[in-house]
């Protein structure tokens, strides 16, 4: 079964590409390392990769066709 977060990221990004997969996994690792608990105050409605482009300098968009 495919993760709902992954499906939302694909829908947001518009297609599956290597950059999306790498960014998704990197954000999962970072969130795991930075986790401070399960407090609702630390939750966000944003998908895990919404800000990954800005963090990793990919603000110009995806280079993959499609």
C-alpha positions in Angstrom: 0.0 0.0 0.0 1.3 3.4 -0.9 1.7 6.0 1.8 -1.0 8.8 1.8 1.7 11.4 2.3 3.5 10.2 -0.8 0.3 10.4 -2.8 -0.3 14.0 -1.6 3.2 15.0 -2.5 2.8 13.5 -6.0 -0.5 15.4 -6.5 1.1 18.6 -5.3 4.3 18.3 -7.4 2.4 17.0 -10.5 4.3 13.9 -11.3 6.7 11.3 -9.9 10.4 12.0 -10.6 13.8 11.2 -8.9 13.9 14.6 -7.3 10.6 14.2 -5.6 11.5 10.8 -4.3 14.8 12.0 -2.9 13.3 15.1 -1.4 10.5 13.1 0.2 12.9 10.7 1.7 15.2 13.5 2.9 12.3 15.3 4.6 11.2 12.0 6.3 14.7 11.5 7.7 14.9 15.2 8.8 11.5 15.1 10.5 12.5 11.9 12.3 15.7 13.6 13.5 13.9 16.8 14.5 10.9 15.2 16.1 10.0 16.8 19.4 7.0 14.7 20.3 3.4 14.4 19.1 2.1 17.7 20.2 -0.6 19.2 18.0 1.2 22.5 18.2 4.1 21.0 16.2 1.8 19.6 13.5 1.3 21.2 10.1 -1.2 20.6 7.3 1.6 21.1 4.8 2.9 18.0 2.9 6.5 17.0 3.9 8.0 18.3 0.6 6.2 21.7 0.4 9.3 23.5 1.6 11.9 21.1 0.5 12.6 23.0 -2.7 13.4 26.1 -0.7 15.6 24.2 1.8 17.6 22.4 -0.9 17.8 25.3 -3.3 15.4 23.9 -5.9 13.0 26.8 -5.9 13.1 27.1 -9.7 11.0 23.9 -10.0 11.4 20.4 -11.2 13.7 19.8 -14.2 12.1 16.5 -15.1 9.7 16.5 -18.1 6.1 15.9 -17.4 
